[in-house]
Amino acid sequence: MEYVKTGIFSAELSKILGKAFEIRTEADYEDFFIISRSDVEQQLANANKFVHEIEKYLITEKSQQE
């Protein structure tokens, strides 16, 4: 919340994280959980985007501290 409200990260990244958490929770607590191949592919693409944006942020922060 602090990173999105301050504009460090986009609301889209918050949605990506929220959806991943939702799926993880369902998979952990449902008796029988099935996810489609297309949903898995979408989550993988979202995870890659999320990691890329975090890496960009960390690199920028590190260079500003030097």
C-alpha positions in Angstrom: 0.0 0.0 0.0 2.8 2.4 0.9 4.6 1.8 -2.4 1.5 2.2 -4.6 0.0 5.2 -2.9 3.4 7.0 -3.1 3.7 6.2 -6.8 6.8 4.0 -6.4 4.9 1.1 -8.0 1.8 1.0 -10.1 -1.6 -0.1 -9.0 -1.2 -2.9 -11.6 1.6 -4.4 -9.6 -0.6 -4.4 -6.5 -3.3 -6.2 -8.5 -0.8 -8.8 -9.7 0.3 -9.5 -6.1 -3.3 -9.6 -4.9 -4.3 -12.1 -7.6 -1.3 -14.3 -6.9 -2.2 -14.3 -3.2 -5.8 -15.1 -3.9 -4.8 -18.1 -6.0 -2.3 -19.3 -3.5 -4.8 -19.1 -0.7 -7.4 -21.0 -2.7 -4.8 -23.7 -3.6 -3.7 -24.0 0.1 -7.2 -24.2 1.6 -9.5 -25.7 -1.0 -10.0 -29.4 -0.9 -9.6 -29.7 -4.6 -8.1 -26.8 -6.7 -7.6 -26.9 -10.4 -6.0 -24.0 -12.4 -6.0 -23.9 -16.1 -2.9 -23.8 -18.2 -3.8 -20.3 -19.5 -4.2 -19.1 -15.9 -0.8 -20.5 -15.0 0.8 -18.9 -18.1 -0.8 -15.6 -17.1 0.4 -15.8 -13.5 3.9 -16.6 -14.8 3.9 -13.6 -17.1 2.6 -11.5 -14.2 5.3 -12.8 -11.8 8.0 -12.0 -14.4 6.6 -8.5 -14.7 6.4 -8.1 -11.0 10.0 -9.3 -10.5 11.3 -7.1 -13.3 9.7 -3.9 -11.8 11.1 -4.7 -8.3 14.5 -5.3 -9.8 14.4 -1.9 -11.6 13.4 -0.2 -8.3 16.2 -1.9 -6.4 18.8 -1.0 -9.0 17.6 2.6 -9.0 17.7 2.8 -5.2 21.1 1.3 -5.0 22.5 3.7 -7.6 21.0 6.7 -5.7 22.7 5.6 -2.5 26.2 5.3 -4.1 
